[in-house]
Amino acid sequence: MALKKSAPRNLTSRSSASRIVFRSIKKLYTLSGVHQKDGLRPTPEDLGLIEKAAIVVEDGKILWVGEERKLKSALKGLSDARVGKYNQKYSQKNSQKSNQKIKYQDVQLNAETVLPGFIDPHTHLIFAGDRRNEFEMRNAGATYQEIASKGGGIRSTVRQTRAATSRQLLDLGQERANRLLRQGVTTVEIKSGYGLTEVDELKILQTARKIKGPRVITTFLGPHAVPEGKTADSYLEEVIRVMLPKARKFADRADMFIESGYFSISQARRYFEAARALGFQITGHADQMTRTGASVELARMKATSVDHCVQISEPDIQELARLSSGTTCVCLPTSDFYLKMKYPPARALIDSGARVALATDFNPGTSPSLDISLVGILARLEMRLSLPEVIAALTFNASRALGLEKDIGALVPGFISDFICLDQPLESLFYDVGYHPVRGVFRGGCDVTPFASQL
């Protein structure tokens, strides 16, 4: 679906009204085939390779993409089309203005490889403190649920986040966002969920909206855990009645942690029905620790994405494939790595016809890593994805998980010109943990690389 008018900000960001020509691209991967196939069963051919390529951008959006040797004729065609539109709009008396030459900004990228900017569709970027002690506890054999029962887990981060000021949270969040941007992430989803009160949840969402550099998509995750002294039902009633309507001003997506000891399927139905009535897109933490059936249930409710999908069954896989026209399965292998648990059956999901995206799940407890290379390597090693499937999962399919597939995730005419430049071939990606050959980051046609390097 296209971005709604109520979205946090214009996706194109700041960009010049004049046209920009990006040239000197040795290999350009447009992902045109992935886009045409709606992200299903990506192949190497779907990456849409163009050698010795160029891109023409206007107002942050792609006008043309192709071989640089065809650029001159392409520019003439685009100029003629612009003059024709001008004459139709302003009539013959303004023809002198219409004959003025269109100004072009010429940018020599001198890039070995260019591809769409990465998209991280699942993070918990805004929080204070850490949970390093829990890392040691898990290594000693404690389970996630056991740690939570002793006051750790989500509630531990909630206490630390509530104690932080908005300024402190913004400084922490901005540093983390810059680290993602330097790796080529041009769009990041940020959830609330570490407040669990009206005031603190809204504080997190408002702070997320102030992040600069990458585009930010905000998600309300009020039902992330049950606050101390409340029952799941009483807290959920407060979330639905009080928090959801106010969060709608600062978020376009609603999420819930559906898990044993947290929130149930029946509670999820109540919550998401209320969220949909307010115009939220819906997504959910589903089938991570135990099989609840939430992945399929949410897909039937037309959730934009279902995230984790670790404990799903073979019938679940087939049903998620059947419902792939509406729902994307977001896999979070770094979290599975830290929790020392099995990985989602991504290979079976893709082969069955489901759409798979990848994300960092960055959070202080179960995935304290912002490393995109680790996400891709785990997907290749542990989930048996091919390199083209990983590229698709971090670009177009990730945009699909956020409902932005008409705007970002591919380099085709009409899309926003978010792209990254590599100084190495595509095959250098997701091979060496911690290695990021990204040397140029562009969002909406604007070079945000200097911003990424400020810290």
C-alpha positions in Angstrom: 0.0 0.0 0.0 1.1 3.6 -0.6 2.1 5.8 2.3 -0.9 7.3 4.0 -1.4 11.0 4.4 -1.1 10.6 8.2 2.5 9.3 7.9 5.2 10.9 10.1 6.9 12.8 7.3 7.4 13.1 3.6 9.3 10.1 2.4 11.4 12.0 -0.1 13.1 14.1 2.6 15.1 17.1 1.5 16.1 17.2 -2.2 16.7 19.7 -4.9 13.9 20.7 -7.3 16.5 20.5 -10.2 17.2 17.2 -11.8 20.2 15.1 -10.8 22.1 12.7 -13.1 24.1 10.0 -11.3 26.6 8.4 -13.6 29.8 6.3 -13.5 28.2 3.2 -12.0 30.0 0.0 -12.9 27.1 -2.3 -11.8 23.7 -1.1 -10.8 21.2 -3.6 -9.2 17.7 -2.2 -9.6 15.8 -5.1 -8.1 13.3 -4.6 -10.9 12.6 -8.3 -11.1 12.0 -8.6 -7.3 9.6 -5.7 -7.5 7.7 -7.2 -10.5 7.4 -10.6 -8.6 6.3 -8.8 -5.4 9.3 -10.2 -3.6 8.4 -13.9 -4.0 11.1 -16.5 -4.8 13.9 -14.0 -5.7 16.5 -15.2 -8.2 19.8 -13.8 -9.3 18.1 -12.5 -12.5 15.6 -10.6 -10.4 18.3 -8.3 -9.1 18.0 -6.4 -12.3 21.6 -5.8 -13.1 22.6 -2.9 -15.5 26.2 -2.5 -16.3 27.8 1.0 -16.9 24.6 2.6 -15.6 23.1 6.0 -14.8 20.1 7.3 -12.8 18.1 10.4 -13.4 16.4 11.9 -10.3 13.9 14.7 -9.9 12.5 15.9 -6.5 13.9 12.8 -4.9 12.2 10.4 -7.2 13.7 8.3 -10.1 12.7 9.5 -13.6 14.9 7.1 -15.5 17.5 4.3 -15.0 19.5 2.6 -17.7 22.8 2.2 -19.5 24.9 5.4 -19.4 25.4 5.2 -23.2 21.6 5.8 -23.6 21.6 8.8 -21.2 21.7 11.5 -23.8 18.6 10.3 -25.7 16.9 9.6 -22.4 17.5 13.2 -21.2 16.1 14.6 -24.4 13.0 12.5 -24.1 12.5 13.6 -20.5 13.0 17.2 -21.5 10.5 17.1 -24.3 8.0 15.5 -21.9 8.6 18.2 -19.4 8.0 21.0 -21.9 4.8 19.3 -23.2 3.4 19.1 -19.6 4.4 22.8 -19.0 2.5 24.0 -22.1 -0.6 22.0 -21.2 -0.6 23.5 -17.7 0.2 27.1 -18.4 -1.0 27.7 -22.0 0.7 29.2 -25.0 1.3 32.6 -23.5 3.9 31.1 -21.2 5.8 29.3 -24.0 8.9 31.4 -23.5 9.3 30.1 -20.0 8.6 26.5 -21.1 11.5 26.7 -23.6 14.0 27.4 -20.8 16.6 24.7 -20.4 16.1 22.3 -17.6 19.1 22.4 -15.2 20.9 19.2 -14.3 23.2 18.5 -11.5 25.8 16.0 -12.7 27.2 13.6 -10.0 30.0 11.2 -10.9 29.6 8.3 -8.4 32.6 6.3 -9.6 31.0 3.4 -7.8 31.8 -0.3 -8.2 28.3 -1.3 -7.2 25.0 0.6 -6.5 21.9 -1.0 -5.1 18.8 0.2 -3.1 19.3 1.4 0.4 18.8 -1.2 3.1 15.7 -1.2 5.2 15.5 -2.4 8.8 11.8 -3.1 9.4 12.0 -4.2 13.1 14.0 -2.4 15.8 13.6 -1.3 19.4 16.0 1.6 18.9 14.8 4.0 21.7 15.8 2.8 25.2 18.2 3.5 28.1 20.5 1.2 29.9 21.5 -2.3 29.0 21.0 -5.9 30.1 24.6 -7.2 30.0 24.0 -9.2 33.2 21.3 -11.2 31.5 23.8 -12.3 28.8 25.8 -14.0 31.5 22.6 -15.5 33.0 21.6 -17.0 29.7 25.1 -18.4 29.2 24.7 -20.1 32.6 21.5 -21.8 31.4 18.7 -19.4 32.5 15.8 -19.1 30.0 14.2 -15.9 28.8 11.1 -16.6 30.9 13.1 -17.3 34.0 15.1 -14.1 33.7 11.8 -12.2 33.3 10.3 -13.8 36.4 13.2 -12.4 38.4 12.5 -8.8 37.4 14.8 -8.9 34.3 13.9 -8.8 30.6 11.6 -6.1 29.2 10.7 -4.8 32.6 14.3 -4.1 33.5 14.7 -1.9 30.4 11.4 -0.2 31.2 12.7 1.0 34.5 15.9 2.4 33.0 14.0 4.0 30.1 11.4 5.7 32.3 14.3 7.2 34.3 15.9 8.8 31.2 15.1 12.2 29.9 13.9 12.8 26.3 17.2 14.4 25.5 19.1 11.4 26.8 16.9 9.0 24.8 17.4 11.1 21.7 21.2 11.2 22.0 21.3 7.4 22.4 18.8 6.8 19.6 20.7 9.1 17.2 24.0 7.4 17.8 22.4 4.1 17.0 20.7 5.4 13.9 24.0 6.8 12.7 25.5 3.4 13.0 22.8 1.9 10.9 23.1 4.7 8.3 26.8 4.1 7.9 26.0 0.5 7.0 23.6 1.6 4.2 20.3 1.6 6.1 18.2 4.4 4.7 14.9 3.5 6.4 14.5 2.2 9.9 11.4 1.1 11.8 11.4 2.1 15.5 9.0 0.7 18.1 7.9 2.0 21.5 7.3 -0.6 24.2 9.8 0.3 26.9 7.5 2.8 28.6 4.3 0.8 29.4 2.6 4.1 30.6 0.8 6.6 28.5 3.4 9.3 29.2 6.5 7.1 28.6 5.2 5.4 25.5 4.4 8.7 23.8 7.8 10.0 24.9 9.5 7.2 23.1 7.5 7.7 19.9 8.0 11.4 19.9 11.8 10.9 20.4 11.9 8.4 17.5 10.3 11.1 15.3 13.3 13.4 16.0 15.9 11.0 14.7 17.8 12.4 11.7 19.6 10.7 8.9 17.7 7.5 8.0 13.9 7.7 7.3 12.0 6.7 10.5 8.8 4.7 10.6 7.3 4.5 14.0 5.3 1.6 15.6 3.3 1.6 18.8 4.1 -1.4 21.0 2.3 -0.6 24.2 1.4 -4.2 24.8 5.1 -5.3 24.9 4.8 -6.6 28.5 2.5 -6.4 31.5 3.5 -3.7 34.0 4.1 -4.6 37.6 1.0 -4.5 39.7 -1.4 -5.0 36.7 -3.0 -8.0 35.0 -2.8 -8.4 31.2 -6.5 -7.7 30.8 -6.5 -4.6 32.9 -3.4 -3.2 31.2 -4.7 -4.1 27.7 -8.0 -2.2 28.5 -5.9 0.9 29.4 -3.9 0.5 26.2 -6.9 0.2 24.0 -9.0 2.9 25.7 -6.3 5.5 26.5 -3.0 4.9 24.7 -3.9 3.8 21.2 -5.9 6.9 20.3 -3.1 9.2 21.5 -0.4 7.1 19.9 -2.1 7.4 16.5 -0.7 10.9 16.2 2.9 9.6 16.4 2.7 6.1 14.9 1.1 4.5 11.9 1.7 0.9 13.0 0.5 -1.1 16.0 2.4 -4.1 17.4 2.0 -6.6 20.2 4.1 -9.3 21.9 2.0 -12.4 21.6 3.7 -15.0 23.8 3.1 -17.3 26.7 3.2 -15.2 29.9 2.6 -12.0 28.0 -0.4 -11.6 25.7 -2.7 -14.2 24.2 -4.3 -14.7 20.8 -7.8 -13.6 22.1 -6.2 -10.5 23.6 -4.5 -9.8 20.3 -7.8 -10.0 18.4 -9.2 -7.3 20.7 -6.2 -5.1 20.5 -5.8 -5.3 16.7 -9.4 -4.8 16.0 -9.3 -1.5 18.0 -6.0 -0.5 16.2 -7.5 -1.2 12.8 -10.5 0.9 13.6 -8.2 3.9 14.3 -6.3 3.4 11.0 -3.2 1.6 12.2 -1.4 -0.9 10.1 -0.9 -4.0 12.2 2.1 -6.2 12.9 3.0 -8.6 15.6 5.7 -10.5 17.5 4.5 -14.0 16.7 5.5 -17.6 17.4 9.0 -16.7 18.8 9.4 -18.7 21.9 6.4 -21.0 21.6 3.9 -21.8 18.9 0.8 -19.7 19.6 -0.6 -19.7 16.1 -0.3 -15.9 16.0 1.6 -15.8 12.7 -1.3 -17.3 10.8 -4.0 -15.5 12.8 -2.5 -12.1 12.1 -2.0 -12.9 8.4 -5.7 -13.7 8.2 -6.3 -10.3 9.8 -4.3 -8.8 7.0 -1.3 -7.8 9.1 1.4 -6.0 7.0 4.0 -8.3 8.6 4.4 -11.1 11.1 7.7 -11.0 12.9 9.9 -13.9 14.3 7.9 -16.9 13.0 10.4 -19.3 14.6 8.0 -22.0 16.0 5.6 -22.2 13.0 4.5 -25.6 11.7 4.4 -27.0 8.2 0.7 -26.2 7.8 1.5 -22.6 9.1 4.1 -22.3 6.4 1.6 -23.2 3.7 -1.0 -20.9 5.0 1.5 -18.0 5.2 2.4 -18.7 1.6 -1.3 -18.6 0.7 -1.7 -15.2 2.4 1.6 -13.7 1.0 -0.3 -11.1 -1.1 -1.0 -9.2 2.1 1.6 -10.3 4.7 5.4 -10.5 4.9 7.3 -12.8 7.3 10.1 -10.9 9.0 12.9 -13.1 10.3 15.2 -11.9 13.0 18.2 -14.2 13.1 20.4 -12.1 15.4 17.8 -12.6 18.1 17.8 -16.3 17.6 21.6 -16.3 17.7 21.7 -14.5 21.0 19.0 -16.7 22.5 20.7 -19.9 21.3 17.5 -21.2 19.8 16.5 -22.6 16.4 16.1 -20.3 13.4 12.9 -19.6 11.5 12.2 -22.0 8.6 12.9 -19.2 6.0 14.0 -21.7 3.3 10.7 -23.5 3.5 8.8 -20.2 3.6 10.4 -18.9 0.5 10.1 -22.2 -1.4 6.4 -22.4 -0.5 5.8 -19.0 -1.9 5.8 -16.8 1.2 7.6 -13.4 1.3 10.6 -13.1 3.7 12.2 -10.0 5.0 15.1 -9.6 7.4 15.7 -7.2 10.3 18.1 -6.6 13.2 15.5 -6.7 16.1 18.0 -4.4 17.8 17.2 -4.3 21.5 19.2 -4.4 24.8 18.2 -8.0 25.8 17.9 -10.5 23.1 19.5 -8.8 20.1 22.0 -6.1 21.2 23.6 -5.8 17.8 23.2 -3.2 15.0 25.4 -5.2 12.6 23.6 -5.7 9.3 26.4 -8.0 8.1 25.7 -10.4 10.9 22.0 -10.5 10.0 22.8 -11.4 6.4 25.5 -13.9 7.3 23.2 -15.7 9.8 20.5 -15.8 7.1 22.9 -17.4 4.7 24.5 -19.9 7.1 21.6 -20.8 9.4 18.5 -20.2 7.3 20.1 -21.2 4.0 19.2 -18.1 2.0 21.1 -17.3 -1.2 22.8 -13.9 -1.5 20.0 -12.6 -3.9 17.4 -13.7 -1.3 19.2 -11.8 1.4 19.5 -8.6 -0.7 15.8 -8.8 -1.5 14.9 -9.4 2.1 16.8 -6.3 3.2 15.4 -4.0 0.5 12.1 -4.6 -1.4 10.7 -7.2 0.9 11.6 -5.1 4.0 9.7 -2.2 2.4 6.8 -4.6 1.8 6.8 -5.4 5.5 6.3 -1.7 6.2 3.7 -1.2 3.6 6.0 1.1 1.6 6.5 -1.1 -1.5 5.2 1.6 -3.8 7.9 4.0 -2.7 11.1 2.4 -1.7 13.1 -0.9 -1.9 13.9 -0.9 -5.7 15.5 1.5 -8.1 12.8 1.9 -10.8 11.0 4.9 -12.2 8.6 6.5 -9.7 10.4 5.2 -6.7 12.3 7.4 -4.2 16.0 7.4 -5.0 17.4 5.8 -1.9 20.6 4.0 -2.8 24.0 3.0 -1.5 27.4 2.8 -3.2 29.8 0.0 -2.6 33.6 0.0 -3.3 33.4 -3.8 -3.8 31.4 -6.2 -5.9 28.0 -7.3 -4.6 29.4 -10.6 -3.6 31.4 -8.8 -0.8 28.2 -8.3 1.1 27.3 -10.7 4.0 30.5 -12.7 3.9 32.7 -11.1 6.5 31.1 -10.3 9.9 31.6 -6.6 10.7 32.7 -5.7 7.1 30.6 -3.0 5.5 31.9 -1.9 2.0 29.4 1.0 1.9 31.1 4.3 0.9 28.1 6.4 -0.2 24.6 6.6 1.2 21.9 8.6 -0.6 18.4 9.2 0.6 15.9 10.8 -1.8 18.7 11.7 -4.1 20.6 13.6 -1.3 24.0 12.5 -0.1 23.7 11.7 3.6 27.1 10.0 3.9 28.7 13.0 5.6 25.9 12.9 8.2 26.6 9.2 8.8 30.2 10.0 9.5 29.7 12.7 12.0 30.3 10.6 15.1 
